[in-house]
Amino acid sequence: MALVGVGLVAGALAITGADDRLDVAERYGVAWAKGDYANLYQLISASDRRHVTVERFAELQQQARQTATVERIDVGVPVKADGDRVRLPVRLTTEMFGQLRGELLLPMLKDGDQTAVDWSQALTFPGLKTGEKMRRTTTLPPRAEIQAADGTTLVRGDSGKRTPTSDVALASIVGQMGPIPDAERSQFLGDGVPSDAFVGTTGLERVFEKRLRGTPGGTLYAGQRVIASTEPEAGEAVVTTIVPSIQRAAVTALGARLGGIAVVKPSSGAILALAGAAFSGLQPPGSTFKIVTATAALRFDAAKMSSTYPVQTSTTLSGVELQNADAEACGGTLTNSFAHSCNSVFAPLGAKVGGKHLVETAEAFGFNDDLGIPGAATSSIPTADQLGNDDLVLGSTAIGQGQVQATALQMALVAATIGERGERPKLSLAKGAVGERERVIPRQVASNVTSMMAAVVSIGTGAAAKVDGVKVAGKTGTAELRTTQTTTDCDPDNPPAGTTACPDEDDASDTTAWFAGFAPAGSPKVAIAIQLPGQGKGGDTAAPVFRTVMTAALKSQK
């Protein structure tokens, strides 16, 4: 990483031979460049360490970097200066001021048998003189506007006076501005953002914060001396992937209900609409997770498309009965069991698949991973070790209960990946982003799951998701929030574990309704996931919402 000749002073003489000042200076430079303040602290004299704690030492170093908006430090070859001092040439790459070149003039002394740096605060930044403090003035450029995919302006104006220019449905995706969140303060200040600035805290304002604010300008001072200065540079308008007609349809369909709707273009990963808490609201995915379980079962030979299962109303795992919805008797072929969302089939199937393969498949779809959208919650599934070998835990996980959590955006990505024959698209909200895709599921497995999802709509629990003239593939989900038991055979004097009374089968607040799917089934143009907490059964409430949004989305994608 050494940069020979960077910032060298004419006439300086490189140290040669066994001079331990060279070794100390090199080690000091490496630790300083890396921000390894603990090791850097060990290279200063014992006397200096008695006068400054390691915490204060690190704080002073970090403050200097933050003030100068330093992103990277490259260190050159140490050279001998006058007396016992060593010149350490450095090049700093900064967010606001570009590249700055200078040197640290390191005073050396003997500290017992060791050579150490005689440290002072002037060594926190190249060229800083004794008694000088670093400071910066900052000017933010005008904030860029946000546009929909068709060029419709969604919001414009400076950070403190952002003005939505569209209807309420479109404005809902824009998000809010606010003070810098405490958890992100260091990053913002390091980027040159003033501590009292308003920044994007939610929605598109947060997703595109850096692009929208542009590059701050300002002047960097050492005491009264100007070290560097630059003019602010405004960012260009951000054109998003949001399609106004689809966004309006999603917001209207969600209405005042709690929940989220995510609409994705499978071929490119473009996010076409987000309504409600589509990428931040985490809920157990219920039976939509059976898409993952079916994929894992076929992928790892725990089931075949020709497999058949007993027709029954429930199954028993680890001594606990898990019932089908409404105590329905179902089973038969794998496709029929999937179409009718048979817990009695898929819970034992999850136990057969095992934690390792169940988690591996979920992670292939994006669980336990950052989806690359700032502010998006991470959908999660416990590790294989956490799931262990208990059949009940594995079975509950396989039907989207237990500790599995998902956003509507994640389940739209699951549907999109199946629709794209096992290739997972990289999600994006920026129009024109390269539509990267990664093969994560074997093509034939994805094709088989597609046929099973089509059966959900044609003959199963998702009939309300049908769209005229279009073959729809999807999966309903009804995640029970407080119990996985129905009222059947519930003893009021001995209610299910973890409850105080038998559940009310008409209590919609006990469930999160889901639907995830894509259309057309053979060559999908749109994938959608609906999440409606406290809204009853997926087939009754989420599927009709899916149909409404899908109809609007397909019209816009012609």
C-alpha positions as CSV (number, residue, x, y, z in Angstrom):
1,M,0.0,0.0,0.0
2,A,3.1,2.3,0.1
3,L,3.1,5.2,-2.3
4,V,6.7,6.0,-3.0
5,G,7.3,9.7,-3.4
6,V,3.9,10.9,-2.2
7,G,4.3,14.4,-0.7
8,L,8.1,14.1,-0.2
9,V,10.0,17.2,0.7
10,A,13.0,18.1,-1.6
11,G,16.3,17.0,-0.1
12,A,14.7,14.4,2.3
13,L,16.8,11.3,2.8
14,A,15.2,7.9,3.0
15,I,16.2,6.0,6.1
16,T,18.2,2.9,5.5
17,G,19.7,0.2,7.6
18,A,18.5,-1.1,10.9
19,D,16.9,2.1,12.2
20,D,13.8,1.1,14.3
21,R,12.3,4.6,13.6
22,L,11.4,3.3,10.2
23,D,9.7,0.3,11.6
24,V,7.7,2.4,14.1
25,A,6.7,5.0,11.5
26,E,5.6,2.3,9.1
27,R,3.5,0.5,11.7
28,Y,2.1,3.9,12.8
29,G,1.1,4.7,9.2
30,V,-0.5,1.3,8.6
31,A,-2.6,1.5,11.8
32,W,-3.5,5.2,11.2
33,A,-4.7,4.4,7.7
34,K,-6.8,1.5,8.8
35,G,-8.3,3.4,11.7
36,D,-6.8,0.8,14.1
37,Y,-6.6,3.2,17.0
38,A,-6.0,0.5,19.6
39,N,-2.7,-0.5,18.0
40,L,-1.9,3.1,17.1
41,Y,-2.2,4.0,20.7
42,Q,0.4,1.4,21.7
43,L,3.0,3.1,19.4
44,I,2.9,6.4,21.3
45,S,5.0,7.0,24.4
46,A,4.0,5.8,27.9
47,S,4.0,9.5,29.0
48,D,1.5,10.4,26.3
49,R,-0.7,7.4,27.2
50,R,-0.8,8.7,30.8
51,H,-2.2,12.0,29.6
52,V,-4.8,10.7,27.1
53,T,-7.0,7.7,27.4
54,V,-7.3,5.3,24.4
55,E,-11.0,6.3,24.1
56,R,-10.1,10.0,23.9
57,F,-7.2,9.3,21.6
58,A,-9.6,7.4,19.2
59,E,-12.2,10.2,19.5
60,L,-9.7,12.9,18.5
61,Q,-8.6,10.8,15.5
62,Q,-12.2,10.2,14.4
63,Q,-13.2,13.8,14.8
64,A,-10.4,14.9,12.5
65,R,-11.4,12.4,9.8
66,Q,-15.0,13.3,10.1
67,T,-14.3,17.0,9.8
68,A,-12.3,16.4,6.6
69,T,-14.8,13.8,5.3
70,V,-11.9,11.3,4.9
71,E,-12.9,8.1,3.1
72,R,-9.5,6.5,2.6
73,I,-5.9,7.1,3.6
74,D,-2.8,5.9,1.6
75,V,0.5,6.1,3.3
76,G,3.9,6.5,1.6
77,V,7.5,5.5,2.5
78,P,8.8,7.1,5.7
79,V,11.8,9.4,5.3
80,K,14.3,11.0,7.7
81,A,13.7,14.6,8.7
82,D,15.7,16.8,11.0
83,G,16.7,15.5,14.4
84,D,14.7,12.5,15.6
85,R,11.7,13.2,13.4
86,V,10.3,11.1,10.6
87,R,8.3,12.4,7.7
88,L,5.3,10.1,6.7
89,P,3.8,11.1,3.3
90,V,0.1,10.5,3.0
91,R,-2.7,10.9,0.5
92,L,-6.2,11.3,1.8
93,T,-9.3,10.7,-0.4
94,T,-12.2,12.8,1.0
95,E,-15.9,12.9,0.2
96,M,-16.0,16.7,-0.1
97,F,-12.6,17.9,-1.0
98,G,-11.3,15.2,-3.4
99,Q,-7.7,14.1,-2.8
100,L,-5.5,15.9,-0.3
101,R,-1.7,15.3,0.0
102,G,0.5,16.1,3.0
103,E,2.6,14.5,5.6
104,L,2.7,13.6,9.2
105,L,5.9,14.8,10.9
106,L,6.4,12.1,13.6
107,P,8.7,13.1,16.6
108,M,10.4,10.0,17.9
109,L,11.9,9.3,21.3
110,K,13.3,6.4,23.3
111,D,10.7,5.1,25.7
112,G,12.8,2.7,27.8
113,D,14.3,0.2,25.3
114,Q,11.6,1.0,22.7
115,T,11.2,3.8,20.2
116,A,7.9,5.5,20.4
117,V,6.0,8.5,18.8
118,D,6.0,11.6,20.9
119,W,2.3,12.2,20.2
120,S,0.3,15.5,20.2
121,Q,-3.1,16.4,18.8
122,A,-1.3,18.0,15.9
123,L,-0.7,14.4,14.5
124,T,-4.4,13.8,14.0
125,F,-4.2,15.4,10.5
126,P,-1.4,16.1,8.1
127,G,0.1,19.6,8.3
128,L,-1.8,20.5,11.5
129,K,0.3,22.8,13.7
130,T,0.5,22.8,17.5
131,G,-2.5,24.5,19.0
132,E,-4.5,24.5,15.7
133,K,-8.0,22.9,15.6
134,M,-9.7,21.6,12.5
135,R,-13.1,22.9,11.5
136,R,-15.3,23.0,8.5
137,T,-18.0,25.2,7.1
138,T,-20.6,23.4,4.9
139,T,-23.1,24.4,2.3
140,L,-25.7,21.9,1.0
141,P,-26.8,22.2,-2.6
142,P,-30.5,22.3,-3.6
143,R,-32.0,18.8,-3.0
144,A,-32.9,17.0,-6.2
145,E,-36.4,16.0,-7.1
146,I,-37.8,12.5,-7.2
147,Q,-39.7,11.3,-10.3
148,A,-41.8,8.3,-11.1
149,A,-40.8,5.9,-14.0
150,D,-42.8,8.0,-16.5
151,G,-41.2,11.3,-15.4
152,T,-44.0,12.4,-13.1
153,T,-42.4,14.6,-10.4
154,L,-43.3,13.2,-7.0
155,V,-41.6,15.7,-4.8
156,R,-39.3,18.7,-5.1
157,G,-37.8,21.5,-3.0
158,D,-35.0,21.9,-0.4
159,S,-34.6,19.5,2.5
160,G,-36.6,21.6,4.9
161,K,-39.4,22.5,2.4
162,R,-40.0,19.4,0.4
163,T,-43.3,19.8,-1.5
164,P,-45.2,16.7,-3.0
165,T,-46.4,17.6,-6.5
166,S,-48.5,14.6,-7.1
167,D,-51.7,13.0,-5.7
168,V,-51.8,11.4,-2.2
169,A,-51.3,7.8,-3.6
170,L,-48.1,8.7,-5.3
171,A,-46.9,11.0,-2.5
172,S,-47.3,8.1,0.0
173,I,-44.2,6.4,-1.4
174,V,-42.0,9.5,-1.1
175,G,-41.3,9.3,2.6
176,Q,-40.3,11.9,5.2
177,M,-37.4,14.2,6.0
178,G,-36.2,14.6,9.5
179,P,-33.2,15.1,11.8
180,I,-30.2,12.8,11.3
181,P,-31.0,9.5,13.2
182,D,-28.6,9.0,16.1
183,A,-27.5,5.6,14.8
184,E,-26.5,7.1,11.5
185,R,-25.0,10.4,12.7
186,S,-21.4,9.4,12.3
187,Q,-21.9,8.3,8.7
188,F,-23.7,11.5,7.8
189,L,-21.2,13.8,9.4
190,G,-18.4,11.9,7.7
191,D,-20.1,12.6,4.4
192,G,-20.0,16.3,5.1
193,V,-23.6,16.7,6.1
194,P,-24.1,19.4,8.8
195,S,-25.3,18.0,12.2
196,D,-28.5,20.1,12.1
197,A,-29.5,19.1,8.5
198,F,-32.7,17.3,7.7
199,V,-32.2,14.0,5.8
200,G,-34.5,11.3,4.3
201,T,-35.7,9.1,7.1
202,T,-38.3,6.9,5.3
203,G,-39.5,6.0,1.8
204,L,-37.8,7.1,-1.3
205,E,-36.2,10.1,0.5
206,R,-34.2,7.6,2.5
207,V,-33.5,5.1,-0.2
208,F,-32.0,7.8,-2.4
209,E,-30.7,10.1,0.3
210,K,-27.1,10.4,-1.0
211,R,-28.1,11.0,-4.6
212,L,-30.8,13.5,-3.7
213,R,-28.6,15.6,-1.4
214,G,-25.8,15.9,-4.0
215,T,-22.3,16.8,-2.9
216,P,-21.9,19.4,-0.1
217,G,-19.5,22.2,-0.5
218,G,-17.5,24.0,2.1
219,T,-14.1,25.1,3.4
220,L,-11.7,23.1,5.6
221,Y,-9.7,25.1,8.1
222,A,-6.7,24.4,10.3
223,G,-7.1,27.2,12.8
224,Q,-7.5,30.2,10.6
225,R,-5.7,28.6,7.7
226,V,-7.6,27.3,4.7
227,I,-6.6,23.8,3.8
228,A,-9.1,23.1,1.1
229,S,-12.4,24.4,-0.3
230,T,-15.0,23.2,-2.8
231,E,-18.4,24.3,-4.2
232,P,-21.6,22.4,-3.6
233,E,-22.8,20.2,-6.5
234,A,-26.5,19.4,-6.8
235,G,-27.5,15.9,-7.7
236,E,-29.6,15.1,-10.7
237,A,-33.3,14.2,-10.4
238,V,-33.8,10.6,-9.3
239,V,-36.0,8.7,-11.7
240,T,-37.5,5.7,-9.9
241,T,-39.1,2.5,-11.1
242,I,-42.5,3.4,-9.5
243,V,-45.3,3.2,-12.0
244,P,-48.0,5.7,-11.1
245,S,-51.0,3.6,-12.2
246,I,-49.8,0.6,-10.3
247,Q,-48.9,2.6,-7.2
248,R,-52.3,4.2,-7.2
249,A,-54.0,0.8,-7.5
250,A,-51.9,-0.6,-4.7
251,V,-52.6,2.3,-2.3
252,T,-56.3,2.3,-3.1
253,A,-56.6,-1.5,-2.6
254,L,-54.8,-1.3,0.7
255,G,-57.0,1.6,1.8
256,A,-56.8,2.5,5.5
257,R,-55.9,-1.1,6.5
258,L,-52.6,-2.0,8.2
259,G,-50.4,-4.0,5.9
260,G,-48.3,-3.8,2.8
261,I,-48.4,-4.5,-0.9
262,A,-45.2,-4.9,-3.0
263,V,-45.2,-5.1,-6.8
264,V,-42.1,-6.3,-8.7
265,K,-41.2,-6.9,-12.3
266,P,-39.6,-10.4,-12.2
267,S,-37.4,-10.0,-15.3
268,S,-35.5,-7.0,-14.0
269,G,-36.2,-6.7,-10.3
270,A,-37.7,-3.3,-10.7
271,I,-40.0,-2.4,-7.9
272,L,-43.2,-1.0,-9.5
273,A,-45.2,-0.1,-6.4
274,L,-45.0,-0.2,-2.6
275,A,-48.0,0.5,-0.4
276,G,-48.1,0.7,3.3
277,A,-45.4,-1.2,5.2
278,A,-44.4,-3.3,2.2
279,F,-40.7,-3.4,2.8
280,S,-40.6,-2.7,6.6
281,G,-43.5,-4.6,8.1
282,L,-42.4,-8.1,9.3
283,Q,-45.1,-10.8,9.9
284,P,-45.0,-14.6,10.0
285,P,-45.7,-15.5,6.3
286,G,-48.0,-18.4,7.0
287,S,-48.6,-20.7,4.1
288,T,-47.0,-18.5,1.5
289,F,-43.8,-20.0,3.0
290,K,-44.9,-23.3,1.6
291,I,-43.5,-22.0,-1.7
292,V,-40.1,-22.3,0.0
293,T,-40.9,-25.6,1.6
294,A,-42.2,-27.2,-1.6
295,T,-39.0,-25.9,-3.4
296,A,-36.8,-27.4,-0.7
297,A,-38.7,-30.7,-0.8
298,L,-38.3,-31.1,-4.6
299,R,-34.8,-29.7,-4.6
300,F,-33.5,-32.1,-2.0
301,D,-35.6,-35.2,-2.9
302,A,-37.8,-35.1,0.1
303,A,-40.8,-35.2,-2.3
304,K,-41.5,-35.8,-6.0
305,M,-44.3,-34.4,-8.1
306,S,-45.7,-38.0,-8.1
307,S,-45.7,-38.2,-4.3
308,T,-49.1,-38.8,-2.6
309,Y,-50.2,-38.2,1.0
310,P,-53.0,-39.4,3.3
311,V,-56.2,-37.4,3.3
312,Q,-56.6,-36.2,6.9
313,T,-57.6,-33.2,9.0
314,S,-54.4,-32.9,11.1
315,T,-51.0,-34.3,11.8
316,T,-49.1,-34.9,15.1
317,L,-45.5,-33.8,15.5
318,S,-43.6,-34.3,18.7
319,G,-46.9,-35.2,20.4
320,V,-48.6,-31.9,19.4
321,E,-51.5,-31.8,16.9
322,L,-51.3,-29.4,14.0
323,Q,-54.6,-29.0,12.2
324,N,-55.5,-27.9,8.7
325,A,-57.4,-24.7,8.3
326,D,-61.0,-25.2,9.4
327,A,-60.1,-28.8,10.1
328,E,-60.3,-29.5,6.4
329,A,-59.6,-33.1,5.3
330,C,-57.0,-32.8,2.5
331,G,-54.0,-34.6,1.0
332,G,-53.6,-36.7,-2.1
333,T,-51.0,-35.6,-4.6
334,L,-48.3,-33.1,-3.8
335,T,-50.0,-30.5,-6.1
336,N,-53.4,-31.0,-4.5
337,S,-51.9,-30.8,-1.0
338,F,-50.2,-27.5,-2.0
339,A,-53.3,-26.1,-3.7
340,H,-55.4,-26.8,-0.6
341,S,-52.6,-25.7,1.8
342,C,-52.5,-28.9,3.8
343,N,-50.6,-28.4,7.0
344,S,-51.1,-32.1,7.6
345,V,-48.8,-32.7,4.6
346,F,-46.4,-29.7,4.6
347,A,-45.5,-29.7,8.3
348,P,-44.2,-33.3,8.2
349,L,-42.6,-32.6,4.9
350,G,-40.7,-29.7,6.5
351,A,-39.5,-32.1,9.2
352,K,-38.4,-34.5,6.5
353,V,-36.5,-31.8,4.6
354,G,-34.7,-30.9,7.7
355,G,-33.4,-27.5,9.1
356,K,-30.3,-27.4,7.0
357,H,-32.0,-27.6,3.6
358,L,-35.0,-25.6,4.7
359,V,-32.8,-22.7,5.8
360,E,-30.6,-23.1,2.7
361,T,-33.6,-22.8,0.4
362,A,-35.1,-19.8,2.3
363,E,-31.7,-18.0,2.1
364,A,-31.5,-18.7,-1.6
365,F,-34.7,-16.7,-1.9
366,G,-33.3,-13.8,0.1
367,F,-34.1,-14.6,3.7
368,N,-31.5,-13.5,6.3
369,D,-30.0,-11.1,3.7
370,D,-30.0,-7.4,2.9
371,L,-32.2,-6.9,-0.1
372,G,-30.2,-3.7,-1.0
373,I,-33.0,-1.3,-0.4
374,P,-32.2,1.2,2.4
375,G,-34.8,1.0,5.2
376,A,-36.0,-2.5,4.1
377,A,-36.4,-4.9,7.0
378,T,-34.5,-8.2,6.7
379,S,-36.8,-11.2,6.5
380,S,-35.5,-14.0,8.7
381,I,-35.6,-17.6,9.5
382,P,-33.6,-19.2,12.4
383,T,-30.4,-21.0,11.6
384,A,-30.4,-24.8,11.2
385,D,-28.7,-25.1,14.6
386,Q,-31.4,-22.9,16.2
387,L,-34.2,-25.0,14.6
388,G,-32.6,-28.2,15.8
389,N,-34.1,-31.6,15.1
390,D,-37.5,-31.3,16.8
391,D,-40.2,-32.2,14.3
392,L,-42.7,-29.7,15.7
393,V,-40.3,-26.8,15.4
394,L,-39.3,-27.8,11.8
395,G,-43.0,-28.5,10.9
396,S,-44.2,-25.1,12.3
397,T,-41.4,-23.4,10.4
398,A,-42.3,-25.2,7.2
399,I,-45.8,-23.8,7.3
400,G,-44.6,-20.2,7.9
401,Q,-45.2,-20.1,11.7
402,G,-42.6,-20.4,14.5
403,Q,-40.0,-17.7,14.3
404,V,-40.1,-17.1,10.5
405,Q,-40.7,-13.4,9.6
406,A,-41.2,-11.8,6.2
407,T,-42.1,-8.6,4.5
408,A,-44.4,-8.3,1.5
409,L,-41.4,-7.3,-0.6
410,Q,-39.6,-10.5,0.4
411,M,-42.5,-12.6,-0.5
412,A,-42.9,-10.8,-3.8
413,L,-39.2,-11.6,-4.5
414,V,-39.9,-15.3,-3.7
415,A,-42.8,-15.3,-6.2
416,A,-40.7,-13.5,-8.8
417,T,-37.8,-16.0,-8.4
418,I,-40.1,-18.9,-9.1
419,G,-41.7,-17.0,-12.0
420,E,-38.3,-16.5,-13.5
421,R,-37.6,-20.2,-13.5
422,G,-35.4,-20.1,-10.4
423,E,-33.4,-17.0,-11.2
424,R,-33.6,-14.4,-8.4
425,P,-33.6,-10.8,-9.7
426,K,-31.8,-8.0,-7.9
427,L,-34.3,-5.6,-6.6
428,S,-34.0,-1.9,-7.5
429,L,-36.0,1.3,-7.2
430,A,-33.8,3.2,-9.7
431,K,-35.0,3.2,-13.2
432,G,-32.4,1.9,-15.7
433,A,-30.5,-0.2,-13.2
434,V,-29.1,-3.3,-14.7
435,G,-31.5,-6.2,-14.3
436,E,-29.1,-8.7,-12.7
437,R,-30.4,-12.2,-12.0
438,E,-28.8,-15.1,-10.2
439,R,-29.7,-18.8,-10.6
440,V,-30.6,-19.9,-7.0
441,I,-33.2,-22.7,-7.7
442,P,-32.9,-25.4,-10.4
443,R,-35.1,-24.6,-13.4
444,Q,-37.1,-27.8,-13.3
445,V,-37.9,-27.4,-9.6
446,A,-39.1,-23.8,-10.2
447,S,-41.2,-25.0,-13.1
448,N,-42.9,-27.7,-10.9
449,V,-43.6,-25.1,-8.2
450,T,-45.1,-22.8,-10.8
451,S,-47.6,-25.5,-11.8
452,M,-48.4,-26.1,-8.1
453,M,-49.0,-22.3,-7.6
454,A,-51.2,-22.2,-10.7
455,A,-53.3,-25.0,-9.1
456,V,-53.8,-22.9,-6.0
457,V,-55.7,-20.3,-8.1
458,S,-57.4,-22.8,-10.5
459,I,-58.6,-25.4,-8.0
460,G,-57.5,-24.4,-4.5
461,T,-57.6,-21.8,-1.8
462,G,-56.7,-18.9,-4.1
463,A,-59.7,-18.8,-6.5
464,A,-60.4,-15.2,-5.6
465,A,-57.1,-14.2,-7.2
466,K,-58.2,-15.2,-10.7
467,V,-57.7,-12.6,-13.4
468,D,-59.9,-12.8,-16.5
469,G,-58.0,-14.2,-19.5
470,V,-54.7,-14.7,-17.6
471,K,-53.1,-17.7,-15.9
472,V,-52.2,-16.7,-12.4
473,A,-49.8,-18.6,-10.1
474,G,-49.9,-17.9,-6.4
475,K,-50.2,-19.0,-2.8
476,T,-52.5,-18.0,0.0
477,G,-51.3,-17.6,3.5
478,T,-53.1,-17.3,6.8
479,A,-50.6,-16.8,9.6
480,E,-52.0,-17.4,13.0
481,L,-50.6,-14.9,15.4
482,R,-51.5,-16.4,18.7
483,T,-52.2,-20.1,18.2
484,T,-51.9,-22.8,15.5
485,Q,-55.0,-24.6,16.8
486,T,-58.6,-24.3,15.6
487,T,-61.6,-24.3,18.0
488,T,-62.2,-28.0,17.1
489,D,-61.9,-30.1,20.2
490,C,-60.5,-27.2,22.2
491,D,-61.2,-27.7,25.9
492,P,-62.1,-24.3,27.5
493,D,-60.7,-25.6,30.8
494,N,-57.4,-26.5,29.1
495,P,-56.8,-24.1,26.2
496,P,-53.8,-24.5,23.9
497,A,-50.3,-23.8,25.3
498,G,-49.5,-20.1,25.4
499,T,-53.1,-19.0,25.4
500,T,-55.7,-18.2,28.1
501,A,-58.8,-19.3,26.2
502,C,-59.9,-21.2,23.2
503,P,-59.5,-19.2,20.0
504,D,-62.5,-17.6,18.4
505,E,-62.6,-19.0,14.8
506,D,-64.4,-15.8,13.7
507,D,-61.7,-13.5,15.2
508,A,-59.9,-12.1,12.2
509,S,-57.5,-10.2,14.4
510,D,-55.8,-13.5,15.2
511,T,-54.4,-13.9,11.7
512,T,-52.3,-12.1,9.0
513,A,-53.8,-12.7,5.6
514,W,-51.3,-13.2,2.7
515,F,-51.2,-13.8,-1.0
516,A,-48.0,-14.0,-3.1
517,G,-48.0,-14.8,-6.8
518,F,-47.2,-13.8,-10.4
519,A,-48.8,-13.6,-13.8
520,P,-48.9,-14.7,-16.5
521,A,-47.8,-18.0,-15.1
522,G,-45.7,-19.0,-18.1
523,S,-44.0,-15.7,-18.7
524,P,-44.5,-13.4,-15.8
525,K,-44.7,-9.6,-16.2
526,V,-45.6,-8.9,-12.6
527,A,-45.1,-10.5,-9.1
528,I,-47.1,-9.2,-6.2
529,A,-47.3,-10.0,-2.5
530,I,-50.1,-8.8,-0.2
531,Q,-49.8,-8.7,3.6
532,L,-52.8,-7.8,5.7
533,P,-52.3,-8.2,9.5
534,G,-55.5,-8.9,11.5
535,Q,-57.5,-9.4,8.3
536,G,-58.6,-13.0,8.4
537,K,-57.8,-15.6,5.8
538,G,-55.5,-15.1,2.9
539,G,-58.0,-16.6,0.4
540,D,-60.8,-14.4,1.6
541,T,-59.1,-11.0,1.9
542,A,-55.6,-11.0,0.5
543,A,-56.4,-12.9,-2.7
544,P,-59.1,-10.3,-3.9
545,V,-56.7,-7.5,-3.3
546,F,-54.1,-9.3,-5.3
547,R,-56.5,-9.7,-8.2
548,T,-57.3,-5.9,-8.1
549,V,-53.7,-4.8,-8.1
550,M,-52.6,-7.5,-10.6
551,T,-55.3,-6.4,-13.1
552,A,-54.1,-2.8,-13.0
553,A,-50.4,-3.9,-13.1
554,L,-50.9,-6.1,-16.2
555,K,-52.7,-3.3,-18.0
556,S,-49.7,-0.9,-17.4
557,Q,-47.2,-3.6,-18.5
558,K,-48.7,-4.3,-21.9
